[in-house]
Amino acid sequence: MTRFPRLRSFLSALFRRRRLEADMEAEWRAHLDAHVDALVASGLSRADATRRARTEFGDPARWREQALEVRGVGWVTDLAADLRYGLRQMQRAPVFTATVLVTLAAGIGLNTAVFSVIDAVLVRSLSYPDPERMLWVTTVDRDQEMVNSPDFLAWKEQASSFDGLVAFDFSNYAISTADNVVESRVAWVTEDFWAVSGARPSLGRLPLNGEDAVLLSYPFFERAFHADPALAGRAVTIGGRQVTVAGVLPPGFRPQLTKPFVSNGLQERDVDAYRTMRVTPPTMAGGITRVQLFSVIGKLKAGVSIERARTDLETIRSRTKTANPNFRLPPTLRVMALKDTIVGNATRPLIVLLVAAGFVFLIACANVAHLFLVRASVRRREVAIRAAIGAGRWRLSRQFFVESALVGAAGAVVGLVVARWSLATIIRILPYGVPRLQETTIDGRALAFATAAAIVAALVFGMVPIWSLWKDDARGVLKQALTGALPMTGRLRTKGTLVALEFALTIVLLIGAGLLIKSLWRLNALPDGFYPDRIVTMDVRFFGPAYRDEGARRAHAAEALRRVSTVPGVRAAAVTTNADSRIRLMREGDPLPPRRDDEPAFANVTVASADLAQVMGLRPVRGRWLTDFEPSPAWVINETFARRHFGDSDPVGARFRAGPESLATVVGVVADRKLQRLDARAEPELYSDYAHSPMFGYSIVASVTIDAEAAAAEVRRRAAGVDTAVPVLEVKTLEAALADSIAPYRFNLFTFGLFAAVALLLASVGIYGTLAYSTSRRTQEIGIRLALGAARGEVVAMVIRQGMTVALIGTLAGLVIGVAVARVMRGLLYEVSPSDPYIFAAASAVLLLAGFAASLGPALKAASVQPLIALRHE
Amino acid sequence: MATTTELLQGTLDLLILKAVSLRPEHGYGILLRIQQISGDALQIQQGSLYPALYRLEHQGMITSEWGESDNKRRAKFYRLTTAGRRRLRDEAAYWKRFSEAIGLVLAAAPEDV
C-alpha cells in the first residue's frame, strides 16, 4: 500500500489527473465553506465573509499547477502542450510540413537502405564459426584462378598452419527420387567443409568418411521434397548415380563460398545441396595429365598469420613442383582473407552507391534547412510577440525543439517506410550481382542511423527562429519583427548558397546516372537481325556409363536437335557447346611460343552445327559458314581473331593445330558478336565444326517465332524426352541469359537513376521554395516597380535571372566535383569515358531546365502582383 | 491580534506533521490546530498550506481519505504514515537540538567566554 508512494502519486497524477483535480476542487470548496462559516460566526455578513475567505485563500489555479509540479508531472503536461501546439503548427502549414516530410523521408529512406546494404555486404562478418580465420587460397595462371589437385593434396597432407582446407566446386544437377525430378545447384565439398562451416544437420547426420552423400539446404528440402523427414537416409539419383541423402541442414545455414568459375558457365545462386567430393591424384593417359580443378578455402589455426600460412603453402608448392616435373603448376599463389574475396568486387559499386546516397542526404538536409529558414522568417514575429508577453527563452526554445523533433521523428518514420520499400526493390532487381545482398535487412543500427540523422537535421534548422532570441533581447526582436526590418539580405544569401549547393550535388548525380545510362545503352546495343528475346537456350549434360562413348553423345544430340526442330514455332535450331572453353592457338609450323608475345594467343572455342549462324544471326564477311558434314576439321573465325592474327591478309585457307594429330582449316570469317556476356569486349572467337569436335555436353539454341516462354517449355519437354536420364538444364531465353550478365549494370543504373531523380526533384523544390519566398517578401518592391512603369516581362525576367544565377553557380561548381567523382566510377562503366562531354552537357541541360521550370512559377506569380494591393499590403 | 511569528524555512512541514500526528485533520483544521496550539503566535499563510500538504503526501509522509468533519461537512482528512512518524521524530529532535543551541548562544554572558 505504501510502497513506492512517489511513483504511485506520479502515475495517478499522470493518468488520473481529472479525478485528482476534482478531488482538489472539492477539498478547497470544503475549506472555503468552513472558513466562511467561521467568519460568519465571528459576525461578518455571509457576502463579506465569502469575499474575505476567497482573498485569503488565494488563487487555486496556481496551486493546481503546483500540485502537479510537486508530483513530478509538470514537465509531462508541458510537453503534451508543446506537442499539441507543434501538431497544430504542422496542420496550419500543410505544404511546409509535407515538403519537409517528403524531403526527410527521401533522404533518410534511401540512406537507410544503402546503409543496410553496405552493412550486410561490407561490414557484417562471414557466417562461419571463426570468420576472421577463414582464408581463400588459389593459384593463378593468367586470368584463371583455380587450384589443381596436386597442389591441394600436398597442402592437405603437409600444411601445418590450417585447421582445415576445403576444396569445392559447383554443378547443376537433376536430382531424382522415385517420383520426382528437380533441378538443383550442387556444391561439391571435401570433408573438412563440415567442421569448418560448423554444419549441424537439423535432420539426419553428417556424411561418413569417404561416403558419397549429399546434405540438402533447408529451403530446397522444403521446396522440392515438401520437408518430408523420411527423405533422410534414403538414396536419390544425382547425375546417374545413387547418392545417399545424409541429412538436411538448418534453415540459416549459408556459409559464403566464392563464385563459380567463369568457365563453368554458371551464375551465382543459392546452393541447394552439398555433396561430398573426393580429390584424387592426377592421372596420365595418352601423354596428357588430367587433374581436378576447384576452389579452395581454409581455416587458419588460431594465432597463425596469413603471412605464415602463405609461406607454409609456398614451401610445400616448391616441393610439389619438383615432384611433378612434367606437369606445369600455375606460377602464382594467392592467399587472402575470405571476406575480402567475397566482398571484394562489390566494394567499388557500393562505395559509389554510398557517395550517391550521401549526396541525396546532403541535398535533403540543405532542403530541410532552407525550408526551416523560410519558415523561421515567418515565425520570427510569433516568437517576438510571445517573448514580449512573457514567454521565457527556455520555454520558447523547448517549444521549437519539440516542434523540430516532431517533424524529424515523423520524417524518420516515413523514411523507414521508404527504406523498406527501396531495400525490397534493390533485393528484387538484383538477386545475385552483389554478394550477400540476400542477407540484407533493415536492422536496429540502420534504424538508429535514420532516426539520429532525421532528428539532427530537423533540430539544427528548427532552432533557427530562436537563435535571435539568444542574441538580442526580446524588445529588439519585437521591434525588428513588427517594423519588418528583418536582415533580409543575409538570410537570402544563406538560402541562395544552400540551393547552389543542392544544384552542385545534383549535377554530380545526374552525371553519374547519365554515364550509367550510356553504358547500359552501349551494352544493350544489339546488331541487326539478332533478337535474343526470341532465342531459347538450354544445356544438356551427359552422365553415367551409357554416354561414355562419343557416338552415343552425338546420337543424343542429333536426336534432340531433330525433335526440337519439329516444335511448332521453332524456325531453326542448332547444337553448340558451352562457350568459354579456350584453346591456345598454334598455326601449322609455328614455333611454340605464339607469334606476338604481348597478345596471349588464345581464342574462345564454340562448337557449332550448321544452323547456328542462322539462329544467332552470325554474318559471314569472308569465305563461308560451317556445314554438318565437313570432310576435315574446319574453323570459322571472327573479325577480331582475323585482325589480330592476320592483319589485312586473308585468313581463309590458313591452317591451325586443332588436336595432337589434326589440323583445322579456316573456311570463313564472321562479324564480331557478343553472345555470351553483354559486358565482354569482343575477343578472338572460333567456331569449330560439329562433326570433328569432341562433345561432353552441349547446348541447344533455337530461334522461335512465337512466344519464347511458351516455346521454351515445349522445347524442354521434347529435348528431355530423348532420354529421361539426361537432364536438360537452365532453359531460358538468350535475352534472360544475357540480362544476367548485365544485372550489375542495371542495378547501378536503377539506384543511381533513382537517386538522381530524387536529387533533381529536391533541388527543384529548393529553388522553387527560395524564389517563392523571396518574391513574396518583395511583393511591395515589385508593386512599386510595376507602379513606376516596369513591364511585367521585366519582372518575370528579374525573378528568373535570380533563380538561374543560383542554379548556374551551383551547376558550374558541380561540374568540377563531377569530373572527380566520375573518375571513381570508371570501373562501373562500359565503353563510356568518365569525362564524356555529351553526358556532362546533357546533365547540365537537364538541371538548368529543371531550375528554369522551378523559377517560372514564382516569376509569373510575381508578375501578377497588383501594384495597389501590394502597396497597401504593408 | 497577538504578534505573529514569521515561519522559518522548512518548519511548515514539521508543524503540519505534528498537527496531523495528534489526530487526523482536514486542511482547514490543520490551520486552526496550529494557530490554537501556538496560542495564535503562528499564522500559516493559506496559500502555502496546500502545496506543502501535496508535497508531503507525494513523499508518502501523510495519506488522505475523505470523511466527515465535526459540523457534518465532507472533508479530506490527513493522517500520518509510518514514514511520516519517523520524519516527525527526526525533525523534532533536530529542532530541539537546534533551538537549545540557539538558546545557549543567546544566553551566553560575557563572563562565560
Chai-1 contact restraints between the chains, C-beta under 6 A:
chainA,res_idxA,chainB,res_idxB,connection_type,confidence,min_distance_angstrom,max_distance_angstrom,comment,restraint_id
A,T2,B,T81,contact,1.0,0.0,6.0,A-B,restraint_1
A,P5,B,G60,contact,1.0,0.0,6.0,A-B,restraint_2
A,S9,B,H58,contact,1.0,0.0,6.0,A-B,restraint_3
A,E27,B,K76,contact,1.0,0.0,6.0,A-B,restraint_4
A,A30,B,R73,contact,1.0,0.0,6.0,A-B,restraint_5
A,A30,B,A75,contact,1.0,0.0,6.0,A-B,restraint_6
A,H31,B,G27,contact,1.0,0.0,6.0,A-B,restraint_7
A,H31,B,Y28,contact,1.0,0.0,6.0,A-B,restraint_8
A,A34,B,Y28,contact,1.0,0.0,6.0,A-B,restraint_9
A,E56,B,Q46,contact,1.0,0.0,6.0,A-B,restraint_10
A,F57,B,Q46,contact,1.0,0.0,6.0,A-B,restraint_11
A,G58,B,G47,contact,1.0,0.0,6.0,A-B,restraint_12
A,W63,B,Y50,contact,1.0,0.0,6.0,A-B,restraint_13
A,Q66,B,P51,contact,1.0,0.0,6.0,A-B,restraint_14
A,A67,B,Y54,contact,1.0,0.0,6.0,A-B,restraint_15
A,V70,B,Y54,contact,1.0,0.0,6.0,A-B,restraint_16
A,V70,B,R55,contact,1.0,0.0,6.0,A-B,restraint_17
A,V70,B,H58,contact,1.0,0.0,6.0,A-B,restraint_18
A,R71,B,H58,contact,1.0,0.0,6.0,A-B,restraint_19
